[in-house]
Amino acid sequence: MPEISVRPMTDAEFAALRPRMVREYAADRVRAGDWDPADAERLAAESHDQLLGAGVRTPGMLLLVAEAPGGDPVGHLWLALERAPGTAGAWIYDIEIAPERRGQGFGRALLHAAEVEAARHGAASIGLNVFGTNDVARRLYQSAGYRVATMQMNKDLAGVAETLEPPASL
């Protein structure tokens, strides 16, 4: 296993990463059926601006970078040190490892660093959301000791109205 280091993200790294974070979050929400594609990128940008208005200097937020030997950045993690102001839980908003570097321990190293920092700041727990279609991430989180706390389920109803008779009471 190569030596993995984790460090705080720089302003320049955040500026370069933010547009991709917004695009990918918008795409995730569209895939999940939460947002209309026409509005998704605007909504994702508004969400990021609200939560990370001062970038890496946003109070209560911590952005970390995983580096491979030699200092090449290979992934990042965005941690809220409080799930909501006044709570005892931290929240991982985003974690991503470069596709060619997945399965090499970088995700696990970022999770561990986030857990340590959250505990250092007084968090009693740490949570995250994972989209149901992301099997690789779900396996990583489960193997790192995360458990399902809540579960949302959706069903696409496209075409249902045309194929079924309405209940007699309607």
DSSP file (Angstrom, degrees, kcal/mol; ACC not computed):
  #  RESIDUE AA STRUCTURE BP1 BP2  ACC     N-H-->O    O-->H-N    N-H-->O    O-->H-N    TCO  KAPPA ALPHA  PHI   PSI    X-CA   Y-CA   Z-CA
    1    1 A M              0   0    0      0, 0.0     3,-0.1     0, 0.0   104,-0.1   0.000 360.0 360.0 360.0 127.4    0.0    0.0    0.0
    2    2 A P        -     0   0    0      0, 0.0     2,-0.3     0, 0.0     0, 0.0  -0.291 360.0 -91.6 -69.3 157.4    1.5    3.4   -1.0
    3    3 A E        -     0   0    0      1,-0.0     2,-0.4     2,-0.0     0, 0.0  -0.556  46.8-160.1 -68.6 126.2    2.0    6.1    1.6
    4    4 A I        -     0   0    0     -2,-0.3     2,-0.4    64,-0.1    64,-0.2  -0.923   7.7-168.7-113.2 132.7   -1.1    8.3    1.6
    5    5 A S  E     -A   67   0A   0     62,-1.9    62,-3.2    -2,-0.4     2,-0.4  -0.931   5.2-159.8-120.4 150.1   -1.2   11.8    3.0
    6    6 A V  E     +A   66   0A   0     -2,-0.4    60,-0.2    60,-0.2    70,-0.0  -0.988  19.4 162.5-127.2 135.4   -4.2   14.0    3.7
    7    7 A R  E     -A   65   0A   0     58,-2.3    58,-3.1    -2,-0.4     2,-0.1  -0.928  43.8 -78.5-145.0 165.5   -4.1   17.7    4.0
    8    8 A P  E     -A   64   0A   0      0, 0.0    56,-0.3     0, 0.0     2,-0.2  -0.388  52.1-108.8 -65.7 147.2   -6.4   20.8    3.9
    9    9 A M        -     0   0    0     54,-2.9    54,-0.2     1,-0.1     2,-0.2  -0.479  31.7-126.7 -74.0 146.1   -7.5   21.9    0.4
   10   10 A T     >  -     0   0    0     -2,-0.2     4,-2.3     1,-0.1     5,-0.2  -0.492  20.6-111.2 -88.9 163.6   -6.1   25.2   -0.9
   11   11 A D  H  > S+     0   0    0      1,-0.2     4,-2.6     2,-0.2     5,-0.2   0.916 119.5  50.8 -57.0 -44.8   -8.1   28.2   -2.2
   12   12 A A  H  > S+     0   0    0      1,-0.2     4,-1.9     2,-0.2    -1,-0.2   0.892 109.1  50.3 -64.2 -40.3   -6.8   27.5   -5.7
   13   13 A E  H  > S+     0   0    0      2,-0.2     4,-2.1     1,-0.2    -1,-0.2   0.908 111.3  49.2 -64.3 -40.6   -7.7   23.8   -5.6
   14   14 A F  H  X S+     0   0    0     -4,-2.3     4,-2.9     2,-0.2    -2,-0.2   0.933 108.7  52.4 -64.0 -44.8  -11.2   24.8   -4.4
   15   15 A A  H  < S+     0   0    0     -4,-2.6    -1,-0.2     1,-0.2    -2,-0.2   0.879 113.9  43.9 -59.0 -38.1  -11.6   27.3   -7.2
   16   16 A A  H  < S+     0   0    0     -4,-1.9     4,-0.4    -5,-0.2    -1,-0.2   0.839 118.5  43.8 -74.7 -33.0  -10.7   24.7   -9.8
   17   17 A L  H >X S+     0   0    0     -4,-2.1     4,-2.3    -5,-0.2     3,-0.7   0.822  93.7  78.2 -82.6 -33.7  -12.8   22.0   -8.2
   18   18 A R  H 3X S+     0   0    0     -4,-2.9     4,-2.5     1,-0.2     5,-0.2   0.851  90.5  52.1 -51.4 -47.7  -16.1   23.9   -7.5
   19   19 A P  H 3> S+     0   0    0      0, 0.0     4,-2.3     0, 0.0    -1,-0.2   0.903 113.0  45.8 -59.1 -38.9  -17.5   23.9  -11.0
   20   20 A R  H <> S+     0   0    0     -3,-0.7     4,-2.9    -4,-0.4     5,-0.3   0.899 110.5  53.4 -69.2 -39.8  -17.1   20.1  -11.3
   21   21 A M  H  X S+     0   0    0     -4,-2.3     4,-2.3     1,-0.2     5,-0.2   0.923 111.1  47.0 -58.6 -43.7  -18.6   19.6   -7.8
   22   22 A V  H  X S+     0   0    0     -4,-2.5     4,-2.5    -5,-0.2    -2,-0.2   0.941 113.7  47.3 -64.1 -48.1  -21.6   21.7   -8.9
   23   23 A R  H  X S+     0   0    0     -4,-2.3     4,-2.4    -5,-0.2    -2,-0.2   0.924 114.6  45.9 -59.5 -46.3  -22.0   19.8  -12.2
   24   24 A E  H  X S+     0   0    0     -4,-2.9     4,-2.4     2,-0.2    -1,-0.2   0.878 112.3  49.8 -69.2 -37.2  -21.7   16.4  -10.6
   25   25 A Y  H  X S+     0   0    0     -4,-2.3     4,-2.4    -5,-0.3    -1,-0.2   0.920 111.2  50.3 -65.5 -42.6  -24.1   17.2   -7.8
   26   26 A A  H  X S+     0   0    0     -4,-2.5     4,-2.0     1,-0.2    -2,-0.2   0.931 111.4  48.3 -59.1 -45.9  -26.6   18.5  -10.3
   27   27 A A  H  X S+     0   0    0     -4,-2.4     4,-2.8     1,-0.2    -1,-0.2   0.893 110.0  52.1 -63.3 -40.4  -26.2   15.3  -12.4
   28   28 A D  H  X S+     0   0    0     -4,-2.4     4,-2.1     1,-0.2    -1,-0.2   0.919 110.4  48.0 -61.1 -43.7  -26.7   13.1   -9.2
   29   29 A R  H  <>S+     0   0    0     -4,-2.4     5,-2.4     2,-0.2     6,-1.2   0.849 112.5  48.8 -68.6 -33.7  -29.9   14.9   -8.3
   30   30 A V  H ><5S+     0   0    0     -4,-2.0     3,-1.4     4,-0.2    -2,-0.2   0.941 111.4  49.4 -68.0 -47.1  -31.2   14.6  -11.8
   31   31 A R  H 3<5S+     0   0    0     -4,-2.8    -2,-0.2     1,-0.3    -1,-0.2   0.857 109.2  53.0 -58.9 -35.9  -30.4   10.8  -11.9
   32   32 A A  T 3<5S-     0   0    0     -4,-2.1    -1,-0.3    -5,-0.2    -2,-0.2   0.596 116.0-118.1 -76.1  -9.5  -32.1   10.4   -8.5
   33   33 A G  T < 5S+     0   0    0     -3,-1.4    -3,-0.2    -4,-0.3    -2,-0.1   0.615  83.0 116.5  83.9  12.7  -35.2   12.1   -9.9
   34   34 A D  S   <S+     0   0    0     -5,-2.4     2,-0.3    -6,-0.2    -4,-0.2   0.838  70.9  33.7 -82.6 -35.2  -35.0   15.0   -7.5
   35   35 A W  S    S-     0   0    0     -6,-1.2    -2,-0.2    -9,-0.2    -1,-0.1  -0.907  78.5-113.7-128.5 150.3  -34.5   17.8   -9.9
   36   36 A D    >>  -     0   0    0     -2,-0.3     4,-1.5     1,-0.1     3,-1.5  -0.614  31.4-125.9 -73.5 135.9  -35.5   18.8  -13.4
   37   37 A P  H 3> S+     0   0    0      0, 0.0     4,-0.5     0, 0.0    -1,-0.1   0.822 108.2  60.6 -55.3 -32.0  -32.4   18.9  -15.7
   38   38 A A  H 34 S+     0   0    0      1,-0.2     4,-0.2     2,-0.1    -2,-0.0   0.789 117.0  29.9 -67.3 -26.1  -33.3   22.5  -16.8
   39   39 A D  H <> S+     0   0    0     -3,-1.5     4,-2.5     2,-0.1     5,-0.2   0.554  95.5  93.4-106.0 -11.7  -32.9   23.7  -13.2
   40   40 A A  H  X S+     0   0    0     -4,-1.5     4,-2.7     1,-0.2     5,-0.2   0.870  84.4  46.2 -60.5 -46.8  -30.4   21.3  -11.7
   41   41 A E  H  X S+     0   0    0     -4,-0.5     4,-2.3     1,-0.2    -1,-0.2   0.902 114.6  48.5 -67.2 -38.0  -27.1   23.2  -12.3
   42   42 A R  H  > S+     0   0    0      2,-0.2     4,-2.5     1,-0.2    -1,-0.2   0.937 113.5  47.2 -63.6 -46.0  -28.6   26.4  -10.9
   43   43 A L  H  X S+     0   0    0     -4,-2.5     4,-2.2     1,-0.2    -2,-0.2   0.893 112.3  49.9 -63.6 -39.9  -30.0   24.7   -7.9
   44   44 A A  H  X S+     0   0    0     -4,-2.7     4,-2.5    -5,-0.2    -1,-0.2   0.910 110.9  49.3 -65.6 -41.5  -26.6   22.9   -7.3
   45   45 A A  H  X S+     0   0    0     -4,-2.3     4,-2.7    -5,-0.2    -2,-0.2   0.913 111.1  49.9 -64.2 -42.2  -24.7   26.1   -7.5
   46   46 A E  H  X S+     0   0    0     -4,-2.5     4,-2.3     2,-0.2    -2,-0.2   0.906 110.9  49.8 -62.2 -41.4  -27.1   27.8   -5.1
   47   47 A S  H  X S+     0   0    0     -4,-2.2     4,-2.2     2,-0.2     5,-0.2   0.930 112.8  45.9 -63.1 -46.4  -26.7   25.0   -2.7
   48   48 A H  H  X S+     0   0    0     -4,-2.5     4,-3.2     1,-0.2    -2,-0.2   0.897 112.3  51.3 -64.4 -40.1  -22.9   25.1   -2.9
   49   49 A D  H  < S+     0   0    0     -4,-2.7    -1,-0.2     1,-0.2    -2,-0.2   0.898 111.4  48.0 -64.2 -38.8  -22.9   28.9   -2.5
   50   50 A Q  H  < S+     0   0    0     -4,-2.3     3,-0.4    -5,-0.2    -2,-0.2   0.911 121.6  34.6 -67.0 -42.2  -25.1   28.7    0.6
   51   51 A L  H  < S+     0   0    0     -4,-2.2    -2,-0.2     1,-0.2    -1,-0.2   0.816 131.6  28.4 -84.8 -31.9  -23.0   26.0    2.3
   52   52 A L  S >< S+     0   0    0     -4,-3.2     3,-2.2    -5,-0.2    -1,-0.2  -0.274  70.4 145.9-125.1  45.9  -19.5   27.0    1.1
   53   53 A G  T 3  S+     0   0    0     -3,-0.4    -1,-0.1     1,-0.3     3,-0.1   0.768  80.3  38.2 -58.0 -29.4  -19.9   30.7    0.6
   54   54 A A  T >  S-     0   0    0      1,-0.4     3,-2.0    -3,-0.2    -1,-0.3   0.063 102.8-138.9-109.1  23.7  -16.3   31.4    1.7
   55   55 A G  G X  S-     0   0    0     -3,-2.2     3,-1.8     1,-0.3    -1,-0.4  -0.283  77.1  -5.4  58.2-135.5  -14.8   28.4    0.0
   56   56 A V  G 3  S+     0   0    0      1,-0.3    -1,-0.3    -3,-0.1     7,-0.2   0.635 136.0  60.3 -67.6 -12.4  -12.2   26.6    2.1
   57   57 A R  G <  S+     0   0    0     -3,-2.0    -1,-0.3    -5,-0.1    -2,-0.2   0.286  72.0 128.9 -97.5   9.6  -12.5   29.4    4.7
   58   58 A T    X   -     0   0    0     -3,-1.8     3,-1.9     1,-0.1    -7,-0.0  -0.510  68.0-111.9 -67.0 122.8  -16.2   28.7    5.4
   59   59 A P  T 3  S+     0   0    0      0, 0.0    -1,-0.1     0, 0.0     3,-0.1  -0.277  99.3  16.7 -56.7 137.5  -16.6   28.4    9.2
   60   60 A G  T 3  S+     0   0    0      1,-0.2    21,-3.2    20,-0.1    22,-0.5   0.415 106.2 102.7  82.3  -2.0  -17.6   24.9   10.2
   61   61 A M  E <   - B   0  80A   0     -3,-1.9     2,-0.4    19,-0.2    -1,-0.2  -0.879  48.5-168.7-115.0 147.7  -16.5   23.3    7.0
   62   62 A L  E     - B   0  79A   0     17,-2.8    17,-3.2    -2,-0.4     2,-0.5  -0.990   3.3-165.1-136.0 125.6  -13.3   21.4    6.2
   63   63 A L  E     - B   0  78A   0     -2,-0.4   -54,-2.9    -7,-0.2     2,-0.3  -0.959  14.4-169.6-112.9 124.2  -12.1   20.4    2.7
   64   64 A L  E     -AB   8  77A   0     13,-2.9    13,-2.0    -2,-0.5     2,-0.4  -0.801  10.8-153.4-115.4 152.8   -9.4   17.8    2.6
   65   65 A V  E     -AB   7  76A   0    -58,-3.1   -58,-2.3    -2,-0.3     2,-0.4  -0.987   9.2-144.6-125.2 134.2   -7.2   16.5   -0.2
   66   66 A A  E     -AB   6  75A   0      9,-2.2     8,-3.0    -2,-0.4     9,-1.0  -0.836  20.1-160.5 -94.7 136.0   -5.7   13.0   -0.5
   67   67 A E  E     -AB   5  73A   0    -62,-3.2   -62,-1.9    -2,-0.4     3,-0.1  -0.937   9.8-139.9-120.6 140.8   -2.2   12.9   -2.0
   68   68 A A    >   -     0   0    0      4,-2.8     3,-2.3    -2,-0.4     4,-0.3  -0.412  53.0 -67.7 -81.0 167.0   -0.4   10.0   -3.6
   69   69 A P  T 3  S+     0   0    0      0, 0.0     3,-0.4     0, 0.0    -1,-0.2  -0.343 128.9  37.7 -53.8 137.6    3.4    9.6   -3.0
   70   70 A G  T 3  S-     0   0    0      1,-0.2    -2,-0.0    -3,-0.1     0, 0.0   0.303 127.3 -85.8  95.7  -8.4    5.1   12.5   -4.8
   71   71 A G  S <  S+     0   0    0     -3,-2.3    -1,-0.2     1,-0.3    -5,-0.0   0.542  75.0 152.5  90.6   7.1    2.3   14.9   -3.8
   72   72 A D        -     0   0    0     -3,-0.4    -4,-2.8    -4,-0.3    -1,-0.3  -0.601  46.3-125.6 -73.8 123.4   -0.2   14.3   -6.6
   73   73 A P  E     +B   67   0A   0      0, 0.0    -6,-0.2     0, 0.0     3,-0.1  -0.505  36.5 168.2 -66.8 132.2   -3.8   15.1   -5.5
   74   74 A V  E     -     0   0A   0     -8,-3.0    24,-3.3     1,-0.3     2,-0.3   0.404  57.1  -2.7-126.4  -2.0   -6.0   12.1   -6.1
   75   75 A G  E     -BC  66  97A   0     -9,-1.0    -9,-2.2    22,-0.3    -1,-0.3  -0.981  54.2-144.5-176.9 169.0   -9.2   12.9   -4.2
   76   76 A H  E     -BC  65  96A   0     20,-2.3    20,-2.4    -2,-0.3     2,-0.3  -0.954   1.9-157.8-144.8 162.8  -11.1   15.2   -1.9
   77   77 A L  E     -BC  64  95A   0    -13,-2.0   -13,-2.9    -2,-0.3     2,-0.5  -0.993   7.8-152.5-143.6 138.2  -13.6   15.2    0.9
   78   78 A W  E     -BC  63  94A   0     16,-3.0    15,-2.3    -2,-0.3    16,-1.2  -0.964  20.3-174.6-114.6 119.1  -15.9   18.0    2.1
   79   79 A L  E     -BC  62  92A   0    -17,-3.2   -17,-2.8    -2,-0.5     2,-0.6  -0.952  20.3-154.4-120.6 129.0  -16.8   17.8    5.8
   80   80 A A  E     -BC  61  91A   0     11,-3.5    11,-2.6    -2,-0.4   -19,-0.2  -0.908  14.3-148.9 -94.0 124.4  -19.3   19.9    7.8
   81   81 A L  S    S+     0   0    0    -21,-3.2     2,-0.4    -2,-0.6   -20,-0.1   0.680  87.2  34.8 -71.8 -16.0  -18.1   19.8   11.4
   82   82 A E  S    S-     0   0    0    -22,-0.5     8,-0.3     1,-0.1    -1,-0.1  -0.997  72.4-144.2-134.1 134.2  -21.7   20.0   12.6
   83   83 A R  S    S-     0   0    0      6,-4.2     7,-0.1    -2,-0.4    -1,-0.1   0.908  94.3  -7.6 -61.0 -42.0  -24.7   18.5   10.8
   84   84 A A  S >  S-     0   0    0      5,-0.3     3,-2.5    -3,-0.1    -1,-0.3  -0.966 102.3 -74.7-147.4 150.2  -26.7   21.5   11.8
   85   85 A P  T 3  S+     0   0    0      0, 0.0     3,-0.1     0, 0.0    -3,-0.0  -0.198 120.3  16.7 -50.6 130.4  -25.6   24.3   14.1
   86   86 A G  T 3  S+     0   0    0      1,-0.3     2,-0.2     2,-0.0    -4,-0.0   0.418  98.7 119.4  88.5  -1.6  -25.7   23.1   17.7
   87   87 A T    <   -     0   0    0     -3,-2.5    -1,-0.3     2,-0.1     0, 0.0  -0.497  64.6-133.5 -92.9 167.7  -25.8   19.4   16.9
   88   88 A A  S    S+     0   0    0     -2,-0.2    36,-4.3    -3,-0.1    37,-1.1   0.229  76.9  89.5-102.3  13.4  -23.2   16.8   17.9
   89   89 A G  E     - d   0 125A   0     34,-0.2    -6,-4.2    -5,-0.2    -5,-0.3  -0.905  61.2-147.2-118.0 141.3  -22.9   15.2   14.5
   90   90 A A  E     - d   0 126A   0     35,-3.0    37,-1.8    -2,-0.4     2,-0.4  -0.531  15.0-146.4 -93.5 167.1  -20.6   15.9   11.6
   91   91 A W  E     -Cd  80 127A   0    -11,-2.6   -11,-3.5    35,-0.2     2,-0.7  -0.991   8.3-144.6-142.1 129.4  -21.6   15.4    7.9
   92   92 A I  E     +Cd  79 128A   0     35,-3.0    37,-0.6    -2,-0.4   -13,-0.2  -0.840  18.7 178.5 -91.7 113.7  -19.7   14.4    4.8
   93   93 A Y  E     +     0   0A   0    -15,-2.3     2,-0.3    -2,-0.7    -1,-0.2   0.832  64.8   3.9 -83.4 -34.6  -21.1   16.3    1.9
   94   94 A D  E     +C   78   0A   0    -16,-1.2   -16,-3.0     2,-0.0     2,-0.3  -0.991  52.8 174.3-155.7 140.5  -18.8   15.0   -0.8
   95   95 A I  E     +C   77   0A   0     -2,-0.3     2,-0.3   -18,-0.2   -18,-0.2  -0.963  14.0 167.7-145.7 133.0  -16.0   12.5   -1.3
   96   96 A E  E     -C   76   0A   0    -20,-2.4   -20,-2.3    -2,-0.3     2,-0.4  -0.991  16.3-165.7-149.8 138.7  -14.4   11.6   -4.6
   97   97 A I  E     -C   75   0A   0     -2,-0.3   -22,-0.3   -22,-0.2     5,-0.1  -0.958  41.8 -96.7-119.9 140.6  -11.3    9.7   -5.7
   98   98 A A    >>  -     0   0    0    -24,-3.3     3,-2.4    -2,-0.4     4,-0.6  -0.317  38.3-120.7 -54.1 134.7   -9.9    9.9   -9.2
   99   99 A P  G >4 S+     0   0    0      0, 0.0     3,-1.1     0, 0.0    -1,-0.1   0.846 111.5  53.0 -51.3 -40.2  -11.2    6.9  -11.1
  100  100 A E  G 34 S+     0   0    0      1,-0.2    -2,-0.1     3,-0.0   -26,-0.0   0.605 111.3  48.0 -73.6  -9.1   -7.8    5.5  -11.9
  101  101 A R  G X4 S+     0   0    0     -3,-2.4     3,-0.9   -27,-0.2     5,-0.5   0.354  83.1 119.2-110.6   3.1   -6.8    5.7   -8.1
  102  102 A R  T <<  +     0   0    0     -3,-1.1    -4,-0.0    -4,-0.6     0, 0.0  -0.362  69.1  31.4 -69.7 150.6   -9.9    4.0   -6.7
  103  103 A G  T 3  S+     0   0    0     -2,-0.0    -1,-0.2     1,-0.0    -3,-0.0   0.598  92.1 100.0  80.0  11.9   -9.4    0.8   -4.7
  104  104 A Q  S <  S-     0   0    0     -3,-0.9    -2,-0.1  -103,-0.0    -1,-0.0   0.252 102.4 -95.4-114.1  10.6   -6.0    1.9   -3.4
  105  105 A G  S  > S+     0   0    0   -104,-0.1     4,-2.2    -4,-0.0     5,-0.1   0.387  92.7 115.1  97.0  -4.0   -6.9    3.2    0.1
  106  106 A F  H  > S+     0   0    0     -5,-0.5     4,-2.3     2,-0.2     5,-0.2   0.914  78.3  48.2 -68.4 -41.8   -7.3    6.9   -0.7
  107  107 A G  H  > S+     0   0    0      1,-0.2     4,-2.6     2,-0.2    -1,-0.2   0.920 112.7  48.7 -62.4 -43.8  -11.1    6.9    0.1
  108  108 A R  H  > S+     0   0    0      2,-0.2     4,-2.5     1,-0.2    -1,-0.2   0.891 110.4  51.7 -63.1 -39.7  -10.5    5.1    3.3
  109  109 A A  H  X S+     0   0    0     -4,-2.2     4,-2.4     2,-0.2    -2,-0.2   0.906 110.8  47.8 -65.0 -41.1   -7.7    7.5    4.3
  110  110 A L  H  X S+     0   0    0     -4,-2.3     4,-2.5     2,-0.2    -2,-0.2   0.922 111.6  50.4 -65.0 -43.3  -10.0   10.5    3.6
  111  111 A L  H  X S+     0   0    0     -4,-2.6     4,-2.5     1,-0.2    -2,-0.2   0.936 111.7  48.1 -58.9 -46.0  -12.8    8.9    5.7
  112  112 A H  H  X S+     0   0    0     -4,-2.5     4,-2.5     1,-0.2    -2,-0.2   0.921 111.2  49.7 -62.1 -44.2  -10.5    8.3    8.5
  113  113 A A  H  X S+     0   0    0     -4,-2.4     4,-2.5     1,-0.2    -1,-0.2   0.904 111.6  49.6 -61.6 -40.5   -9.1   11.8    8.4
  114  114 A A  H  X S+     0   0    0     -4,-2.5     4,-2.7     2,-0.2    -2,-0.2   0.912 110.5  50.1 -64.1 -42.1  -12.7   13.2    8.4
  115  115 A E  H  X S+     0   0    0     -4,-2.5     4,-2.5     2,-0.2    -2,-0.2   0.915 111.6  48.2 -62.0 -44.0  -13.6   11.0   11.4
  116  116 A V  H  X S+     0   0    0     -4,-2.5     4,-2.6     2,-0.2    -2,-0.2   0.936 114.0  45.8 -62.8 -47.2  -10.6   12.2   13.4
  117  117 A E  H  X S+     0   0    0     -4,-2.5     4,-1.5     2,-0.2    -2,-0.2   0.904 112.3  50.9 -64.6 -41.2  -11.2   15.8   12.6
  118  118 A A  H  <>S+     0   0    0     -4,-2.7     5,-2.7     2,-0.2     3,-0.3   0.934 112.6  46.1 -61.5 -45.8  -14.9   15.5   13.5
  119  119 A A  H ><5S+     0   0    0     -4,-2.5     3,-1.8     1,-0.2    -2,-0.2   0.902 109.1  55.6 -63.5 -41.1  -14.1   13.8   16.8
  120  120 A R  H 3<5S+     0   0    0     -4,-2.6    -1,-0.2     1,-0.3    -2,-0.2   0.818 107.3  50.8 -60.3 -30.4  -11.5   16.5   17.5
  121  121 A H  T 3<5S-     0   0    0     -4,-1.5    -1,-0.3    -3,-0.3    -2,-0.2   0.270 128.1 -97.6 -93.1  10.8  -14.1   19.1   17.1
  122  122 A G  T < 5 +     0   0    0     -3,-1.8    -3,-0.2     1,-0.3     2,-0.2   0.531  68.6 153.0  92.8   6.8  -16.5   17.4   19.4
  123  123 A A      < -     0   0    0     -5,-2.7    -1,-0.3    -6,-0.2   -34,-0.2  -0.506  30.9-162.7 -71.7 136.9  -18.8   15.5   17.0
  124  124 A A  S    S+     0   0    0    -36,-4.3     2,-0.3    -2,-0.2   -35,-0.2   0.611  74.3  10.7 -91.4 -15.7  -20.3   12.4   18.5
  125  125 A S  E     -d   89   0A   0    -37,-1.1   -35,-3.0    -7,-0.1     2,-0.4  -0.958  62.4-143.7-153.2 168.3  -21.2   10.9   15.1
  126  126 A I  E     -d   90   0A   0     -2,-0.3     2,-0.3   -37,-0.2   -35,-0.2  -0.999  20.5-179.1-140.0 138.3  -20.6   11.4   11.4
  127  127 A G  E     +d   91   0A   0    -37,-1.8   -35,-3.0    -2,-0.4     2,-0.3  -0.822   6.4 178.5-132.2 171.3  -23.0   10.8    8.6
  128  128 A L  E     -d   92   0A   0     -2,-0.3     2,-0.4   -37,-0.2   -35,-0.1  -0.969  25.6-119.5-161.3 166.3  -23.3   11.0    4.9
  129  129 A N        -     0   0    0    -37,-0.6     2,-0.4    -2,-0.3    -2,-0.0  -0.936  23.8-173.0-112.4 139.5  -25.7   10.4    2.0
  130  130 A V        -     0   0    0     -2,-0.4     2,-0.1     8,-0.0    -2,-0.0  -0.998  27.4-119.1-132.1 131.6  -24.9    7.9   -0.7
  131  131 A F    >   -     0   0    0     -2,-0.4     3,-2.3     1,-0.1     7,-0.2  -0.453  25.8-121.5 -68.5 140.3  -27.1    7.5   -3.8
  132  132 A G  T 3  S+     0   0    0      1,-0.3    -1,-0.1    -2,-0.1     6,-0.0   0.719 109.6  58.6 -56.9 -25.4  -28.6    4.0   -4.0
  133  133 A T  T 3  S+     0   0    0      1,-0.2     2,-1.5     2,-0.0    -1,-0.3   0.542  82.1  90.3 -82.3  -6.1  -27.0    3.4   -7.4
  134  134 A N    <>  +     0   0    0     -3,-2.3     4,-2.2     1,-0.2     5,-0.2  -0.583  46.5 163.3 -94.4  75.7  -23.4    3.9   -6.1
  135  135 A D  H  > S+     0   0    0     -2,-1.5     4,-2.3     1,-0.2    -1,-0.2   0.862  70.7  55.4 -62.9 -38.8  -22.6    0.4   -5.0
  136  136 A V  H  > S+     0   0    0     -3,-0.2     4,-2.0     1,-0.2    -1,-0.2   0.938 111.0  44.1 -62.0 -47.4  -18.8    0.9   -4.8
  137  137 A A  H  > S+     0   0    0      1,-0.2     4,-2.7     2,-0.2     5,-0.2   0.907 111.0  54.5 -65.0 -41.2  -19.2    3.8   -2.3
  138  138 A R  H  X S+     0   0    0     -4,-2.2     4,-2.5     1,-0.2    -1,-0.2   0.910 108.6  48.9 -60.2 -41.3  -21.8    1.9   -0.3
  139  139 A R  H  X S+     0   0    0     -4,-2.3     4,-2.5     2,-0.2    -1,-0.2   0.915 110.8  50.7 -64.5 -41.4  -19.4   -1.0    0.1
  140  140 A L  H  X S+     0   0    0     -4,-2.0     4,-1.4     2,-0.2    -2,-0.2   0.954 112.7  45.5 -59.5 -49.8  -16.6    1.3    1.2
  141  141 A Y  H  <>S+     0   0    0     -4,-2.7     5,-2.7     1,-0.2     3,-0.3   0.913 113.5  48.8 -62.9 -43.4  -18.8    3.0    3.8
  142  142 A Q  H ><5S+     0   0    0     -4,-2.5     3,-1.5     1,-0.2    -1,-0.2   0.912 110.7  50.2 -63.2 -41.7  -20.2   -0.3    5.1
  143  143 A S  H 3<5S+     0   0    0     -4,-2.5    -1,-0.2     1,-0.3    -2,-0.2   0.742 107.4  56.0 -69.3 -20.7  -16.7   -1.8    5.4
  144  144 A A  T 3<5S-     0   0    0     -4,-1.4    -1,-0.3    -3,-0.3    -2,-0.2   0.358 128.7 -96.0 -91.3   5.4  -15.6    1.4    7.3
  145  145 A G  T < 5S+     0   0    0     -3,-1.5    -3,-0.2     1,-0.3     2,-0.2   0.504  76.8 140.6  98.2   4.9  -18.3    0.9    9.9
  146  146 A Y      < -     0   0    0     -5,-2.7    -1,-0.3    -6,-0.2     2,-0.3  -0.566  31.2-164.1 -79.1 146.6  -21.1    3.1    8.5
  147  147 A R        -     0   0    0     -2,-0.2     2,-0.4     0, 0.0    -5,-0.0  -0.897  30.5 -91.1-128.3 158.4  -24.6    1.8    8.8
  148  148 A V        +     0   0    0     -2,-0.3     3,-0.1     1,-0.2     0, 0.0  -0.556  41.6 171.3 -69.7 124.5  -27.9    2.7    7.2
  149  149 A A        -     0   0    0      1,-0.4     2,-0.3    -2,-0.4    -1,-0.2   0.780  68.5  -0.9-102.1 -41.1  -29.7    5.3    9.4
  150  150 A T        -     0   0    0      2,-0.0    -1,-0.4     0, 0.0     2,-0.4  -0.947  64.3-153.7-142.5 162.6  -32.5    6.2    7.0
  151  151 A M        -     0   0    0     -2,-0.3     2,-0.4    -3,-0.1    -3,-0.0  -0.974   0.6-160.1-144.7 128.4  -33.5    5.2    3.6
  152  152 A Q        -     0   0    0     -2,-0.4     2,-0.4     2,-0.0   -20,-0.1  -0.841  12.3-167.3-101.0 143.7  -35.5    7.0    0.9
  153  153 A M        -     0   0    0     -2,-0.4     2,-0.3     2,-0.0    -2,-0.0  -0.985   3.5-172.2-131.3 145.1  -37.1    5.1   -1.9
  154  154 A N        -     0   0    0     -2,-0.4     2,-0.4     2,-0.0  -121,-0.0  -0.936   9.4-158.9-132.0 154.6  -38.5    6.4   -5.2
  155  155 A K        -     0   0    0     -2,-0.3     2,-0.4     0, 0.0    -2,-0.0  -0.997  22.6-127.1-133.8 131.3  -40.5    4.8   -8.0
  156  156 A D        -     0   0    0     -2,-0.4  -123,-0.0     1,-0.1    -2,-0.0  -0.649  19.4-169.3 -76.6 125.6  -40.7    6.3  -11.5
  157  157 A L    >>  +     0   0    0     -2,-0.4     3,-2.1     2,-0.1     4,-0.6   0.222  32.7 141.4-102.9  13.4  -44.4    6.7  -12.4
  158  158 A A  T 34 S+     0   0    0      1,-0.3    -2,-0.1     2,-0.1     0, 0.0  -0.372  79.5   6.1 -57.5 125.5  -43.9    7.5  -16.1
  159  159 A G  T 3> S+     0   0    0     -2,-0.1     4,-0.8     1,-0.0    -1,-0.3   0.302  97.6 110.1  85.9  -9.5  -46.6    5.7  -18.0
  160  160 A V  H X> S+     0   0    0     -3,-2.1     4,-1.5     1,-0.2     3,-0.9   0.911  73.4  55.6 -65.9 -42.7  -48.5    4.5  -15.0
  161  161 A A  H 3< S+     0   0    0     -4,-0.6    -1,-0.2     1,-0.3    -3,-0.1   0.827 108.1  49.5 -61.5 -31.9  -51.5    6.8  -15.5
  162  162 A E  H 34 S+     0   0    0     -3,-0.2    -1,-0.3     1,-0.2    -2,-0.2   0.695 114.7  43.3 -80.5 -18.2  -52.1    5.5  -19.0
  163  163 A T  H << S+     0   0    0     -3,-0.9     2,-0.4    -4,-0.8    -2,-0.2   0.607 105.1  62.4-105.1 -14.0  -51.9    1.8  -18.1
  164  164 A L  S  < S-     0   0    0     -4,-1.5    -1,-0.0     3,-0.0     0, 0.0  -0.874  73.9-125.2-118.3 146.8  -54.0    1.6  -14.9
  165  165 A E        -     0   0    0     -2,-0.4     3,-0.1     1,-0.1    -3,-0.1  -0.685  38.4-111.2 -79.9 139.3  -57.6    2.3  -14.1
  166  166 A P        -     0   0    0      0, 0.0    -1,-0.1     0, 0.0    -5,-0.0  -0.356  43.3 -87.6 -67.0 153.0  -58.0    4.8  -11.3
  167  167 A P    >   -     0   0    0      0, 0.0     3,-1.9     0, 0.0    -3,-0.0  -0.275  37.0-116.8 -56.8 147.3  -59.5    3.4   -8.0
  168  168 A A  T 3  S+     0   0    0      1,-0.3     0, 0.0     2,-0.2     0, 0.0   0.784 111.8  63.7 -59.4 -28.5  -63.3    3.4   -7.9
  169  169 A S  T 3         0   0    0      1,-0.3    -1,-0.3     0, 0.0     0, 0.0   0.623 360.0 360.0 -75.5 -10.9  -63.2    5.9   -5.0
  170  170 A L    <         0   0    0     -3,-1.9    -1,-0.3     0, 0.0    -2,-0.2   0.431 360.0 360.0 -93.6 360.0  -61.6    8.6   -7.1
